[in-house]
Amino acid sequence: MSKIITTFDQVDIPEDKTTLVLCDIDDTILRYPLSFKDFYKNEITSAKFMFMWTTSKAEKKIYMEEYIYDRYISYKAKTEPLHTDIDGFNNMIQKIYSRGGELKFLTSRSIGYKNFTRKQLEKIGINPDLYAFHYTYESGVKKSRYIWENIDKEKYQNIIFIDDREDELELVRQDHPEISTYRFTY
């Protein structure tokens, strides 16, 4: 089970081990006034009405989900992001780097959102030039598989994965028992 945290100060960065922290972005580092779940609740009625002409429930569901997801992307583009925990994040970063470690962002976003992601992080006080980014969308795999295929774990004595999604955390725990997992909630 992942340790549930509400601040990055709760992440244990050992003093005697070189640590790699793999950290999600959406709903972990940054958030919006409306989460996707809340946005979905607000949009579902209009989506049902818009797609009532579809012939099957499965087709309607696909159209509605694509419509709502596209609307949420538009909402995010127009809405200033908020940091979930700027002080805790900065404290964690200081511990990681003072102990010879590194933080890499591991996100389900598309590489097509690279510039957008950089701008969002700058708006919440994070310098994106200081970190490596891994975008998993194009690979079509979950983060656990992405770690196997793309992250060099050999030079680290300790690896931590932080995400808000339990499904991603569960897969990492199953596939990488050596990685400590933290579920961030706000």
Secondary structure per residue as TSV (DSSP state, phi and psi in degrees):
chain	resnum	aa	ss	phi	psi
A	1	M	-	360.0	139.7
A	2	S	-	-74.6	146.6
A	3	K	E	-75.2	129.0
A	4	I	E	-88.3	127.8
A	5	I	E	-127.4	152.1
A	6	T	S	-117.3	-4.3
A	7	T	S	-147.2	147.8
A	8	F	G	-69.3	-14.8
A	9	D	G	-62.3	-20.0
A	10	Q	G	-84.3	-3.9
A	11	V	S	-79.8	126.7
A	12	D	-	-85.3	110.5
A	13	I	-	-106.2	103.5
A	14	P	-	-62.2	143.8
A	15	E	T	-75.0	-26.6
A	16	D	T	-104.1	13.1
A	17	K	S	-134.4	142.5
A	18	T	-	-77.0	120.6
A	19	T	E	-113.3	135.0
A	20	L	E	-106.6	126.2
A	21	V	E	-109.2	122.7
A	22	L	E	-102.0	118.6
A	23	C	E	-126.4	128.4
A	24	D	-	-66.1	165.7
A	25	I	-	-107.5	-64.5
A	26	D	B	-67.2	126.5
A	27	D	T	63.7	14.6
A	28	T	T	-122.0	-58.0
A	29	I	T	-93.1	-43.2
A	30	L	E	-126.7	156.5
A	31	R	E	-145.3	174.0
A	32	Y	-	-125.0	159.9
A	33	P	S	-52.2	-37.2
A	34	L	S	-108.6	122.2
A	35	S	-	-70.9	166.6
A	36	F	H	-59.4	-39.6
A	37	K	H	-59.9	-46.5
A	38	D	H	-68.2	-40.3
A	39	F	H	-61.5	-44.1
A	40	Y	H	-57.1	-46.9
A	41	K	H	-58.3	-39.8
A	42	N	H	-69.8	-31.1
A	43	E	H	-96.6	-16.2
A	44	I	H	-62.4	-37.3
A	45	T	H	-63.8	-47.0
A	46	S	H	-67.6	-33.7
A	47	A	H	-66.3	-41.0
A	48	K	H	-60.8	-42.4
A	49	F	H	-65.9	-43.4
A	50	M	H	-63.7	-32.7
A	51	F	T	-111.2	24.8
A	52	M	T	-70.0	-16.8
A	53	W	T	-77.2	-13.6
A	54	T	-	-65.2	154.4
A	55	T	S	-84.3	-25.5
A	56	S	S	-132.0	157.1
A	57	K	H	-63.1	-39.3
A	58	A	H	-63.7	-43.1
A	59	E	H	-64.8	-43.3
A	60	K	H	-59.7	-43.8
A	61	K	H	-61.3	-44.7
A	62	I	H	-61.4	-48.2
A	63	Y	H	-62.0	-43.2
A	64	M	H	-64.3	-43.9
A	65	E	H	-65.3	-41.5
A	66	E	H	-64.1	-42.2
A	67	Y	H	-61.2	-48.7
A	68	I	H	-67.4	-41.0
A	69	Y	H	-61.6	-45.0
A	70	D	H	-61.5	-40.2
A	71	R	H	-66.0	-36.5
A	72	Y	H	-67.8	-40.1
A	73	I	H	-59.8	-43.0
A	74	S	H	-63.2	-42.9
A	75	Y	H	-58.4	-46.1
A	76	K	H	-64.1	-35.7
A	77	A	H	-67.3	-27.7
A	78	K	H	-98.8	-7.8
A	79	T	S	-114.5	135.1
A	80	E	-	-67.3	129.6
A	81	P	-	-74.1	160.0
A	82	L	E	-120.8	146.1
A	83	H	E	-80.7	140.2
A	84	T	S	-75.5	-30.3
A	85	D	-	-167.9	73.9
A	86	I	H	-61.6	-43.1
A	87	D	H	-66.4	-46.2
A	88	G	H	-62.9	-40.1
A	89	F	H	-62.3	-47.4
A	90	N	H	-62.4	-38.7
A	91	N	H	-63.5	-42.9
A	92	M	H	-63.5	-44.5
A	93	I	H	-59.4	-44.2
A	94	Q	H	-60.0	-43.7
A	95	K	H	-63.9	-46.4
A	96	I	H	-57.4	-53.4
A	97	Y	H	-74.9	-31.2
A	98	S	H	-70.4	-17.5
A	99	R	T	-106.5	16.3
A	100	G	T	81.3	13.4
A	101	G	-	-94.7	-166.2
A	102	E	E	-153.9	148.7
A	103	L	E	-115.3	134.0
A	104	K	E	-127.0	139.2
A	105	F	E	-86.4	132.8
A	106	L	E	-124.9	106.9
A	107	T	E	-125.1	150.0
A	108	S	S	-80.5	0.8
A	109	R	S	-66.5	161.0
A	110	S	-	-80.4	148.3
A	111	I	G	-59.8	-23.3
A	112	G	G	-63.2	-17.2
A	113	Y	G	-98.0	15.9
A	114	K	H	-56.4	-53.1
A	115	N	H	-65.7	-40.0
A	116	F	H	-60.5	-44.5
A	117	T	H	-61.8	-45.3
A	118	R	H	-59.4	-45.3
A	119	K	H	-63.3	-40.7
A	120	Q	H	-62.6	-45.1
A	121	L	H	-64.1	-39.8
A	122	E	H	-60.1	-40.0
A	123	K	H	-63.5	-26.8
A	124	I	T	-101.1	11.3
A	125	G	T	91.2	18.6
A	126	I	-	-110.0	128.8
A	127	N	-	-83.8	107.3
A	128	P	G	-67.2	-17.3
A	129	D	G	-69.2	-14.6
A	130	L	G	-87.6	-6.2
A	131	Y	S	-132.8	153.3
A	132	A	E	-86.8	147.7
A	133	F	E	-122.2	138.5
A	134	H	E	-125.0	119.0
A	135	Y	E	-104.5	121.0
A	136	T	-	-97.1	-11.9
A	137	Y	G	-55.6	-49.2
A	138	E	G	-65.5	-27.5
A	139	S	G	-72.0	-21.7
A	140	G	T	70.5	17.6
A	141	V	S	-121.5	158.3
A	142	K	-	-70.1	164.6
A	143	K	H	-61.0	-35.2
A	144	S	H	-59.0	-48.1
A	145	R	H	-65.3	-39.8
A	146	Y	H	-59.0	-41.2
A	147	I	H	-59.2	-47.2
A	148	W	H	-56.1	-43.7
A	149	E	H	-86.4	-22.3
A	150	N	H	-131.4	-11.7
A	151	I	-	-106.2	122.7
A	152	D	-	-80.4	107.5
A	153	K	-	-94.4	-9.0
A	154	E	T	-63.2	-33.9
A	155	K	T	-85.9	4.8
A	156	Y	-	-114.1	141.1
A	157	Q	S	-91.7	-15.2
A	158	N	E	-146.3	133.6
A	159	I	E	-129.5	136.0
A	160	I	E	-125.6	138.4
A	161	F	E	-121.7	124.9
A	162	I	E	-119.4	127.5
A	163	D	E	-153.1	164.1
A	164	D	S	-97.3	-12.0
A	165	R	-	-100.3	120.8
A	166	E	H	-64.8	-33.4
A	167	D	H	-62.9	-40.7
A	168	E	H	-67.0	-42.9
A	169	L	H	-63.4	-42.6
A	170	E	H	-60.9	-44.2
A	171	L	H	-63.9	-40.3
A	172	V	H	-63.8	-42.5
A	173	R	H	-61.4	-40.8
A	174	Q	H	-67.7	-46.5
A	175	D	H	-85.7	-23.0
A	176	H	-	-135.7	72.0
A	177	P	T	-61.0	-17.3
A	178	E	T	-78.6	-10.4
A	179	I	E	-93.8	129.1
A	180	S	E	-79.8	134.9
A	181	T	E	-116.0	141.9
A	182	Y	E	-130.3	131.4
A	183	R	E	-100.6	115.2
A	184	F	E	-87.1	129.4
A	185	T	-	-129.8	151.3
A	186	Y	-	-133.0	360.0
